[in-house]
Amino acid sequence: MNIRDLYLSPSSEGDKLRIITGFLLIIFILAFYAFDFGILFPPSFEGEIVVAIPKGSSARDIATILFEKGLIRSRGDFLLYLKLIRKEENLRSGQFVFSEPMSVVGIVNSLKIPDTQSEMVIIQEGWGREEIGAYFEDRGFFSHEEFLASSEGSEGYLFPDTYRVFEDITAEEAIAMMRDNFQEKTALLDVTAEAVIMASLIEKEARDGEDRRIISGILWKRLEEGFPLQVDATLWYVTGKVSNELGEEELQLDSPYNTYRVLGLPPTAIANPGLDAIEAALFPEKSPYWYYLHDKNGNPHYARTFEEHKLNKAQYLK
């Protein structure tokens, strides 16, 4: 008897059962890997797909919704996987957000976490740690004090953006999320610590791209020539007072952030700049100007000399 005869003519019912069981096990393993590792590759898409699963939806209903949203290639594949893992009744209702193609296994796992447990947060360009911490506290997440304690040394690197966060996010997780986003958004740029500090000044001092690049050129030129930066925003950082509230007392303040008295950049960033301000810091525009101001409508006015600057102040800051 050869080996082929052993498989075709088993000697007992037990042998037959073992062969059938082994065959089915192999099929199950192959099917699982097909669902999990993309042999049945999921459809591709860009952006986000929001899926609403109504209460009381059956597995077949959910498969139809996913198919119509373009998240799965086959309703049958989805239902087959649920049968294999015996989880047909284990999917929950709610809203779910998919930002990238996922295998059937990944989709099933995602459907176990309703999107109602997460929400969108918007971190504005130019916010400092104080504003970000207060924002999270106001939204009912962690406390302002916890955020400040955990984000020490992160000023300038908490990238302003729109984020989707879960309601139980910690201050450390939020900080890591924003810092990781900073690294991702600036990966192709040669961003030094000095550039981040300069970008934070530009973010607070200018309104749009052209204004930012010109002001960047003015500030870098002042640094190179050993001229005080005289940036009001650095005093705002330590006093909370805006330009028209600054008096002689503030201008004489003994602080490393007083760029009227101390030459060079402040020791840290004073806010968290967006990508446009970072690029302005890296790619300044050369100009003949040494001074600038913004009128009450936020329009910039530049000057070549201090005398021109005084005339601008008299004309536009009445």
KEVO-864455 format. One record per residue (C-alpha): x, y, z; residue in three letters. Coordinates in steps of 0.2 Angstrom, whole numbers, plus 5000, padded with zeros to 4 digits. Each point is the difference from the previous one (the first is absolute). Layout:
BEGIN
{pt {X; Y; Z}; ALA}
...
This chain:
BEGIN
{pt {5000; 5000; 5000}; MET}
{pt {5007; 5017; 4995}; ASN}
{pt {4998; 5017; 5009}; ILE}
{pt {4986; 5005; 4988}; ARG}
{pt {4990; 4984; 5005}; ASP}
{pt {5001; 5005; 5018}; LEU}
{pt {4992; 5017; 4997}; TYR}
{pt {4987; 4993; 4988}; LEU}
{pt {4996; 4984; 5010}; SER}
{pt {5001; 5004; 5018}; PRO}
{pt {5000; 4985; 5012}; SER}
{pt {4987; 5007; 5011}; SER}
{pt {4986; 5013; 5003}; GLU}
{pt {5012; 5008; 5012}; GLY}
{pt {5013; 5003; 4987}; ASP}
{pt {4986; 5007; 4988}; LYS}
{pt {4995; 5012; 5014}; LEU}
{pt {5018; 5006; 5003}; ARG}
{pt {5003; 5003; 4982}; ILE}
{pt {4983; 5010; 4998}; ILE}
{pt {5004; 5010; 5016}; THR}
{pt {5018; 5004; 4994}; GLY}
{pt {4993; 5005; 4983}; PHE}
{pt {4987; 5012; 5007}; LEU}
{pt {5013; 5007; 5012}; LEU}
{pt {5012; 5004; 4986}; ILE}
{pt {4985; 5008; 4990}; ILE}
{pt {4996; 5011; 5016}; PHE}
{pt {5018; 5005; 5002}; ILE}
{pt {5001; 5005; 4982}; LEU}
{pt {4984; 5009; 5000}; ALA}
{pt {5004; 5010; 5016}; PHE}
{pt {5017; 5006; 4993}; TYR}
{pt {4991; 5004; 4984}; ALA}
{pt {4988; 5012; 5009}; PHE}
{pt {5013; 5007; 5012}; ASP}
{pt {5015; 5003; 4988}; PHE}
{pt {4992; 5006; 4985}; GLY}
{pt {5000; 4985; 4988}; ILE}
{pt {4982; 5006; 4997}; LEU}
{pt {5007; 5017; 4999}; PHE}
{pt {4988; 5014; 5006}; PRO}
{pt {4995; 5015; 4989}; PRO}
{pt {5011; 5015; 5000}; SER}
{pt {4993; 5018; 5004}; PHE}
{pt {5006; 5017; 5005}; GLU}
{pt {4994; 5011; 5015}; GLY}
{pt {4988; 4994; 5013}; GLU}
{pt {4984; 4989; 4998}; ILE}
{pt {4988; 5002; 5014}; VAL}
{pt {4988; 4984; 5003}; VAL}
{pt {4984; 5001; 5010}; ALA}
{pt {4994; 4983; 5007}; ILE}
{pt {4982; 5001; 5005}; PRO}
{pt {4994; 4992; 5016}; LYS}
{pt {4994; 4982; 4997}; GLY}
{pt {5010; 4998; 4984}; SER}
{pt {5003; 4982; 4996}; SER}
{pt {5017; 4993; 4993}; ALA}
{pt {4992; 5000; 4983}; ARG}
{pt {4994; 5018; 5002}; ASP}
{pt {5018; 5005; 5005}; ILE}
{pt {5008; 4991; 4986}; ALA}
{pt {4988; 5010; 4988}; THR}
{pt {5005; 5016; 5008}; ILE}
{pt {5018; 4997; 4999}; LEU}
{pt {4999; 4994; 4982}; PHE}
{pt {4990; 5015; 4994}; GLU}
{pt {5013; 5011; 5009}; LYS}
{pt {5014; 4992; 4990}; GLY}
{pt {5009; 4993; 5015}; LEU}
{pt {4998; 4981; 4995}; ILE}
{pt {5001; 4992; 4983}; ARG}
{pt {4987; 4986; 5005}; SER}
{pt {4986; 4999; 5012}; ARG}
{pt {5002; 4981; 5000}; GLY}
{pt {5019; 5001; 5005}; ASP}
{pt {4995; 5011; 5015}; PHE}
{pt {4986; 4988; 5005}; LEU}
{pt {5011; 4985; 4998}; LEU}
{pt {5013; 5007; 5011}; TYR}
{pt {4987; 5004; 5014}; LEU}
{pt {4994; 4982; 4999}; LYS}
{pt {5018; 4993; 5001}; LEU}
{pt {5003; 5010; 5016}; ILE}
{pt {4982; 4998; 5006}; ARG}
{pt {4998; 5018; 5003}; LYS}
{pt {4984; 5004; 4990}; GLU}
{pt {4991; 5008; 5014}; GLU}
{pt {5016; 5009; 5007}; ASN}
{pt {4999; 5016; 4990}; LEU}
{pt {4994; 5016; 5008}; ARG}
{pt {4990; 5015; 4993}; SER}
{pt {5007; 5017; 4999}; GLY}
{pt {5011; 5011; 4989}; GLN}
{pt {5017; 4995; 4994}; PHE}
{pt {5013; 5009; 4990}; VAL}
{pt {5012; 4991; 4988}; PHE}
{pt {5015; 5010; 4994}; SER}
{pt {5009; 4986; 4991}; GLU}
{pt {4996; 4983; 4991}; PRO}
{pt {4999; 4986; 5013}; MET}
{pt {4999; 4981; 4999}; SER}
{pt {4983; 4992; 5005}; VAL}
{pt {5008; 4995; 5016}; VAL}
{pt {5005; 5018; 5003}; GLY}
{pt {4982; 5006; 4996}; ILE}
{pt {4992; 4988; 5012}; VAL}
{pt {5012; 5005; 5014}; ASN}
{pt {4996; 5019; 4996}; SER}
{pt {4981; 4997; 5001}; LEU}
{pt {5002; 4995; 5018}; LYS}
{pt {5005; 5018; 5004}; ILE}
{pt {4986; 5012; 4997}; PRO}
{pt {5006; 5017; 4993}; ASP}
{pt {4988; 5009; 5013}; THR}
{pt {5015; 4997; 5012}; GLN}
{pt {5011; 5012; 4990}; SER}
{pt {4998; 5018; 4995}; GLU}
{pt {5009; 5013; 4989}; MET}
{pt {5011; 5013; 5009}; VAL}
{pt {5008; 5015; 4990}; ILE}
{pt {5016; 5007; 5006}; ILE}
{pt {5002; 5018; 4993}; GLN}
{pt {5016; 5006; 4993}; GLU}
{pt {5009; 5012; 5012}; GLY}
{pt {4993; 4992; 5016}; TRP}
{pt {5013; 4998; 5014}; GLY}
{pt {5000; 4986; 5013}; ARG}
{pt {4988; 5010; 5011}; GLU}
{pt {4987; 5002; 4987}; GLU}
{pt {5001; 4982; 4994}; ILE}
{pt {4999; 4994; 5018}; GLY}
{pt {4985; 5011; 5004}; ALA}
{pt {4991; 4994; 4984}; TYR}
{pt {5002; 4982; 5005}; PHE}
{pt {4994; 5003; 5017}; GLU}
{pt {4985; 5010; 4994}; ASP}
{pt {4995; 4985; 4988}; ARG}
{pt {5000; 4989; 5015}; GLY}
{pt {5016; 4990; 4997}; PHE}
{pt {5015; 5002; 5012}; PHE}
{pt {5004; 5015; 5011}; SER}
{pt {5009; 5015; 4995}; HIS}
{pt {5013; 4997; 5014}; GLU}
{pt {5003; 4982; 4994}; GLU}
{pt {5003; 5006; 4982}; PHE}
{pt {5012; 5014; 5005}; LEU}
{pt {5010; 4988; 5011}; ALA}
{pt {5001; 4987; 4987}; SER}
{pt {5004; 5011; 4985}; SER}
{pt {5015; 5009; 5008}; GLU}
{pt {5013; 5002; 4986}; GLY}
{pt {4987; 4997; 4986}; SER}
{pt {4996; 5018; 4996}; GLU}
{pt {5001; 5003; 4981}; GLY}
{pt {4999; 4981; 4996}; TYR}
{pt {4981; 4998; 5004}; LEU}
{pt {4994; 5000; 4982}; PHE}
{pt {4984; 5010; 4997}; PRO}
{pt {4988; 4989; 4991}; ASP}
{pt {4983; 4991; 5001}; THR}
{pt {5001; 4984; 5010}; TYR}
{pt {4988; 4986; 5004}; ARG}
{pt {5003; 4995; 5018}; VAL}
{pt {4991; 4987; 5011}; PHE}
{pt {4992; 5007; 5016}; GLU}
{pt {5012; 4991; 5012}; ASP}
{pt {5016; 5007; 4991}; ILE}
{pt {5013; 5005; 5013}; THR}
{pt {5011; 5016; 5000}; ALA}
{pt {5015; 4990; 4995}; GLU}
{pt {4991; 4992; 4986}; GLU}
{pt {4994; 5016; 4993}; ALA}
{pt {5017; 5008; 5001}; ILE}
{pt {5008; 4985; 4991}; ALA}
{pt {4986; 5001; 4987}; MET}
{pt {5004; 5018; 4996}; MET}
{pt {5019; 4998; 5001}; ARG}
{pt {4999; 4985; 4988}; ASP}
{pt {4990; 5010; 4988}; ASN}
{pt {5013; 5014; 5000}; PHE}
{pt {5013; 4987; 4995}; GLN}
{pt {4989; 4993; 4986}; GLU}
{pt {4996; 5018; 4993}; LYS}
{pt {5018; 5006; 5001}; THR}
{pt {5008; 4984; 4995}; ALA}
{pt {5007; 5007; 4983}; LEU}
{pt {5005; 5017; 5008}; LEU}
{pt {5017; 5004; 5009}; ASP}
{pt {4991; 5006; 5016}; VAL}
{pt {5012; 5006; 5013}; THR}
{pt {4996; 5006; 5018}; ALA}
{pt {5004; 5018; 4995}; GLU}
{pt {4988; 4998; 4985}; ALA}
{pt {4986; 4994; 5011}; VAL}
{pt {5003; 5015; 5012}; ILE}
{pt {5000; 5012; 4985}; MET}
{pt {4984; 4992; 4993}; ALA}
{pt {4991; 5002; 5016}; SER}
{pt {5004; 5019; 5000}; LEU}
{pt {4995; 5001; 4982}; ILE}
{pt {4983; 4991; 5004}; GLU}
{pt {4996; 5013; 5013}; LYS}
{pt {5006; 5015; 4990}; GLU}
{pt {4994; 4997; 4982}; ALA}
{pt {4983; 4996; 4992}; ARG}
{pt {5004; 4992; 4983}; ASP}
{pt {5013; 4991; 4990}; GLY}
{pt {5008; 5016; 4992}; GLU}
{pt {5000; 5010; 5016}; ASP}
{pt {5008; 4986; 5009}; ARG}
{pt {5014; 4998; 4987}; ARG}
{pt {5004; 5018; 5001}; ILE}
{pt {4999; 5001; 5019}; ILE}
{pt {5011; 4984; 5000}; SER}
{pt {5013; 5009; 4989}; GLY}
{pt {5000; 5016; 5012}; ILE}
{pt {5002; 4990; 5016}; LEU}
{pt {5014; 4988; 4993}; TRP}
{pt {5009; 5016; 4993}; LYS}
{pt {4998; 5008; 5018}; ARG}
{pt {5008; 4985; 5007}; LEU}
{pt {5014; 4999; 4988}; GLU}
{pt {5004; 5019; 5003}; GLU}
{pt {4999; 4999; 5019}; GLY}
{pt {4984; 5010; 5000}; PHE}
{pt {4987; 4997; 5014}; PRO}
{pt {4985; 4991; 4993}; LEU}
{pt {4988; 5011; 5009}; GLN}
{pt {4985; 4988; 4998}; VAL}
{pt {4985; 5005; 5011}; ASP}
{pt {4994; 4982; 4999}; ALA}
{pt {5014; 4994; 5011}; THR}
{pt {4995; 5012; 5014}; LEU}
{pt {4982; 4994; 4998}; TRP}
{pt {5006; 4982; 5004}; TYR}
{pt {5006; 5006; 5017}; VAL}
{pt {4988; 5014; 5004}; THR}
{pt {4984; 4995; 4991}; GLY}
{pt {4999; 5018; 4993}; LYS}
{pt {4998; 5004; 4981}; VAL}
{pt {5010; 5013; 4991}; SER}
{pt {4988; 5015; 5004}; ASN}
{pt {5001; 4995; 5019}; GLU}
{pt {5019; 5000; 5001}; LEU}
{pt {5007; 5015; 5010}; GLY}
{pt {5017; 5005; 5006}; GLU}
{pt {4999; 4988; 5014}; GLU}
{pt {4998; 4985; 4989}; GLU}
{pt {5013; 5006; 4987}; LEU}
{pt {5013; 5001; 5015}; GLN}
{pt {4995; 4982; 5006}; LEU}
{pt {5015; 4990; 5006}; ASP}
{pt {4996; 4984; 4990}; SER}
{pt {5009; 4989; 4987}; PRO}
{pt {4983; 5002; 4990}; TYR}
{pt {5002; 5019; 5000}; ASN}
{pt {5007; 5002; 4982}; THR}
{pt {5001; 5019; 5002}; TYR}
{pt {5014; 4998; 5013}; ARG}
{pt {5007; 4983; 4996}; VAL}
{pt {5009; 4997; 4984}; LEU}
{pt {4996; 4984; 4990}; GLY}
{pt {4986; 4988; 5000}; LEU}
{pt {4990; 4996; 5016}; PRO}
{pt {5005; 4984; 5009}; PRO}
{pt {4985; 4990; 4994}; THR}
{pt {4985; 5001; 4987}; ALA}
{pt {4986; 5012; 5006}; ILE}
{pt {4986; 4990; 4991}; ALA}
{pt {4997; 4985; 4989}; ASN}
{pt {5002; 5005; 4981}; PRO}
{pt {4992; 4993; 4986}; GLY}
{pt {5008; 4994; 4984}; LEU}
{pt {4999; 5016; 4991}; ASP}
{pt {5009; 5010; 5014}; ALA}
{pt {5013; 4986; 5001}; ILE}
{pt {5003; 5001; 4981}; GLU}
{pt {5001; 5019; 5002}; ALA}
{pt {5014; 4998; 5013}; ALA}
{pt {5010; 4988; 4989}; LEU}
{pt {4997; 5010; 4984}; PHE}
{pt {5000; 5019; 5004}; PRO}
{pt {4998; 5014; 4987}; GLU}
{pt {5014; 5012; 4999}; LYS}
{pt {4994; 5019; 5000}; SER}
{pt {5007; 5017; 5003}; PRO}
{pt {4989; 5001; 5016}; TYR}
{pt {5006; 5000; 5018}; TRP}
{pt {4983; 5004; 5009}; TYR}
{pt {4982; 4995; 4998}; TYR}
{pt {4983; 5003; 5009}; LEU}
{pt {4982; 4995; 4997}; HIS}
{pt {4986; 5012; 5000}; ASP}
{pt {4983; 4997; 5009}; LYS}
{pt {4994; 4990; 4986}; ASN}
{pt {5016; 4989; 5000}; GLY}
{pt {5007; 5007; 4984}; ASN}
{pt {5019; 5000; 5000}; PRO}
{pt {5011; 5016; 4998}; HIS}
{pt {5018; 4999; 4997}; TYR}
{pt {5014; 5013; 5002}; ALA}
{pt {5018; 5002; 4995}; ARG}
{pt {5005; 5011; 5014}; THR}
{pt {4995; 5004; 5018}; PHE}
{pt {4993; 5017; 4994}; GLU}
{pt {4989; 4992; 4987}; GLU}
{pt {4994; 4988; 5014}; HIS}
{pt {4996; 5014; 5011}; LYS}
{pt {4990; 5008; 4986}; LEU}
{pt {4991; 4983; 4998}; ASN}
{pt {4996; 5000; 5018}; LYS}
{pt {4993; 5017; 5000}; ALA}
{pt {4989; 4997; 4984}; GLN}
{pt {4994; 4982; 5003}; TYR}
{pt {4999; 4998; 5019}; LEU}
{pt {4990; 5016; 5005}; LYS}
